[in-house]
Amino acid sequence: MAPPITIKRHEAVPGTGSYEVGFADGRPSVYFYWDDLPDRRLRQDLTPAKKRASGAQELARTERDKLSAGTA
């Protein structure tokens, strides 16, 4: 069985935050930062939460598939 890969949503300030893709095998987490309030954005590369959630899910799915293929 492959080690679990988790996705956690962080939202310290309403309308902005990140999704953390965490790896149980000790690799560093990957973060997808988002901001749903365009007039408040400090960084132009931040996108709405839905788009970043999709990116986090895709990374987790890809990594799970790699781990599954390696153990099969």
C-alpha positions as CSV (number, residue, x, y, z in Angstrom):
1,M,0.0,0.0,0.0
2,A,1.3,3.4,-1.0
3,P,1.9,6.0,1.7
4,P,-1.0,8.5,2.0
5,I,-1.0,11.8,0.2
6,T,-3.2,14.4,1.9
7,I,-4.7,17.8,0.8
8,K,-5.3,20.4,3.5
9,R,-7.0,23.7,3.0
10,H,-5.5,26.7,5.0
11,E,-7.5,29.9,5.3
12,A,-6.2,32.2,8.0
13,V,-7.8,35.3,6.4
14,P,-11.2,34.9,4.8
15,G,-11.0,34.7,1.1
16,T,-7.3,33.9,0.8
17,G,-5.2,30.9,1.7
18,S,-3.5,27.8,0.4
19,Y,-3.9,24.1,-0.3
20,E,-1.1,21.9,1.1
21,V,-0.4,18.6,-0.6
22,G,1.4,16.6,2.1
23,F,3.4,13.4,1.6
24,A,3.7,10.8,4.4
25,D,7.0,9.5,3.0
26,G,8.8,12.6,4.3
27,R,9.0,14.7,1.1
28,P,8.3,18.4,1.6
29,S,4.7,19.6,1.2
30,V,3.7,21.5,-2.0
31,Y,1.5,24.6,-1.6
32,F,-1.0,26.1,-4.0
33,Y,-1.8,29.6,-2.9
34,W,-5.1,31.3,-3.8
35,D,-7.0,34.5,-3.3
36,D,-10.7,35.0,-4.1
37,L,-10.5,38.8,-3.7
38,P,-8.8,40.2,-6.8
39,D,-8.8,43.8,-5.6
40,R,-6.8,42.8,-2.5
41,R,-4.2,40.6,-4.2
42,L,-0.6,41.4,-3.4
43,R,0.6,38.9,-6.0
44,Q,-0.7,38.8,-9.5
45,D,0.0,35.0,-9.8
46,L,-2.6,34.1,-7.2
47,T,-5.8,32.7,-8.6
48,P,-9.2,31.7,-7.3
49,A,-9.5,28.8,-4.8
50,K,-11.3,26.5,-7.3
51,K,-8.5,26.7,-9.8
52,R,-5.9,26.0,-7.1
53,A,-7.9,23.2,-5.6
54,S,-7.9,21.5,-9.0
55,G,-4.1,21.9,-9.3
56,A,-3.7,20.4,-5.8
57,Q,-6.0,17.5,-6.6
58,E,-4.2,16.8,-9.9
59,L,-0.8,16.7,-8.2
60,A,-2.0,14.4,-5.5
61,R,-3.6,12.1,-8.1
62,T,-0.4,12.0,-10.2
63,E,1.8,11.2,-7.2
64,R,-0.6,8.5,-6.0
65,D,-0.5,6.9,-9.5
66,K,3.3,7.0,-9.5
67,L,3.5,5.4,-6.1
68,S,0.9,2.7,-7.1
69,A,2.8,1.9,-10.3
70,G,6.0,1.6,-8.3
71,T,4.5,-0.9,-5.9
72,A,2.6,-3.0,-8.4
